[in-house]
Amino acid sequence: MNDLTNKKKWKLTKNILPQHTDHAGVMWHGSYFNFLEEARIDALNKIGITYSKLSQEGYEIPVVSAQIKYKKSFFHGEKVLLISQYNLLNKIRLNCKTSFVKVNGEIGAEALVELVVVKRKNDSIKVVRELPVEIKKIFLLLEEGPEI
């Protein structure tokens, strides 16, 4: 992944609710994936495009690879700050690196998600090998980060 050090960061704060945890009150591993998706949708909304609009136009942005490194547990009642950065690779792949940060600043988990664009047409779904201009603009805005 290219150096993300100087890129602006997308942020989303979440509260850990009972439905995000296991029976011991520890955040369940599947909740991390739900939060990652919510952070991606939130970033799209902040640049002025909804995922539903992309979907209505026949585009989807599925996850093709995901990895999470769990470092410190999150518990019911805690807040978690998701800090994400995007990087467009090979003209068609969008990488999203996200840190799950505790209130005290400690990193609880780090995730790397790789996404591609697919286009639905009739009954088929095909990977988009050359991004349409409007999709590339969206990816570049995500990569650039939020306006401050």
C-alpha positions in Angstrom: 0.0 0.0 0.0 1.2 3.5 -0.8 2.3 5.7 2.0 -0.8 7.2 3.7 1.1 9.3 6.2 0.2 12.7 4.8 -3.4 11.9 3.7 -6.4 13.3 5.5 -8.4 10.8 7.6 -12.1 10.0 7.5 -13.5 9.6 11.0 -16.6 8.0 12.5 -17.4 7.5 16.2 -19.5 4.5 17.2 -21.0 3.4 20.6 -20.6 -0.2 21.4 -24.1 -1.4 22.1 -25.3 -4.8 23.4 -26.0 -6.1 19.9 -22.3 -5.5 19.0 -21.0 -7.8 21.8 -20.8 -11.4 22.7 -22.3 -12.8 26.0 -19.3 -11.5 28.0 -19.8 -7.9 26.7 -16.7 -8.0 24.4 -17.2 -6.6 20.9 -18.0 -9.5 18.6 -15.6 -10.0 15.6 -18.4 -9.6 13.1 -19.3 -6.1 14.5 -15.9 -4.9 13.3 -16.9 -5.7 9.7 -20.3 -3.9 10.2 -18.5 -0.8 11.5 -16.1 -0.9 8.5 -19.0 -0.9 6.1 -20.7 1.9 7.9 -17.5 3.9 7.9 -17.2 3.5 4.1 -20.9 4.4 3.5 -20.4 7.5 5.8 -17.4 8.6 3.8 -19.3 8.3 0.6 -22.2 10.3 2.1 -19.7 13.0 3.2 -18.5 13.5 -0.4 -22.1 13.8 -1.6 -22.9 10.3 -3.1 -25.0 7.6 -1.5 -24.2 3.9 -2.0 -27.9 3.4 -2.9 -27.5 5.8 -5.9 -24.4 3.9 -7.1 -26.4 0.7 -6.8 -29.4 2.1 -8.7 -26.9 2.9 -11.5 -25.9 -0.7 -11.5 -22.6 -0.3 -9.6 -21.5 -2.2 -6.4 -18.3 -2.0 -4.5 -17.8 -5.4 -3.0 -15.0 -6.4 -0.6 -12.6 -8.8 -2.3 -10.2 -9.1 0.7 -10.3 -8.2 4.4 -8.0 -8.6 7.3 -8.3 -7.4 10.8 -5.6 -7.4 13.5 -7.2 -7.4 16.9 -5.0 -5.8 19.5 -7.2 -4.7 22.5 -10.8 -5.7 23.2 -13.7 -3.2 23.1 -16.5 -3.6 25.6 -20.2 -2.8 25.8 -20.6 0.9 26.6 -17.3 2.0 25.2 -16.9 4.5 22.3 -14.7 3.6 19.3 -13.3 6.0 16.8 -12.8 4.6 13.3 -10.1 6.4 11.4 -9.9 5.5 7.7 -7.7 6.3 4.7 -8.2 5.2 1.1 -5.8 4.4 -1.6 -6.6 3.7 -5.3 -4.4 1.0 -6.6 -3.9 -0.4 -10.2 -6.6 2.0 -11.4 -9.4 -0.4 -10.3 -8.8 -1.5 -6.7 -9.6 0.7 -3.7 -7.8 -0.1 -0.4 -9.2 1.1 2.9 -7.0 1.1 6.0 -8.9 1.7 9.2 -7.8 1.9 12.8 -10.3 1.3 15.6 -9.2 3.7 18.4 -10.1 3.7 22.0 -11.0 6.9 23.9 -7.5 6.8 25.5 -5.9 6.8 22.1 -4.9 3.2 22.1 -5.4 1.2 18.8 -7.7 -1.7 19.5 -7.7 -3.1 16.0 -6.4 -2.4 12.5 -8.1 -3.4 9.3 -7.2 -3.5 5.7 -10.1 -3.9 3.2 -9.7 -4.2 -0.6 -12.6 -3.3 -2.8 -13.4 -3.4 -6.5 -16.2 -2.0 -8.6 -18.6 -4.4 -10.4 -21.4 -3.5 -12.8 -24.8 -5.2 -12.9 -26.3 -5.5 -16.3 -29.3 -7.7 -16.9 -28.6 -11.0 -15.2 -24.8 -10.7 -15.1 -22.3 -9.0 -12.8 -18.8 -8.1 -14.2 -15.7 -6.6 -12.6 -15.2 -3.1 -14.0 -11.7 -3.1 -15.6 -11.6 0.6 -16.4 -13.3 2.9 -14.0 -15.9 5.3 -15.4 -14.9 8.9 -14.9 -17.6 9.5 -12.2 -16.5 6.4 -10.2 -12.9 7.4 -10.5 -13.7 10.9 -9.2 -15.5 9.3 -6.2 -12.5 7.1 -5.4 -10.1 10.1 -5.8 -12.2 12.1 -3.4 -12.1 9.3 -0.9 -8.4 9.0 -1.3 -8.0 12.8 -0.8 -9.8 12.7 2.5 -12.5 15.0 4.0 -12.4 18.8 3.6 -11.3 20.3 6.8 
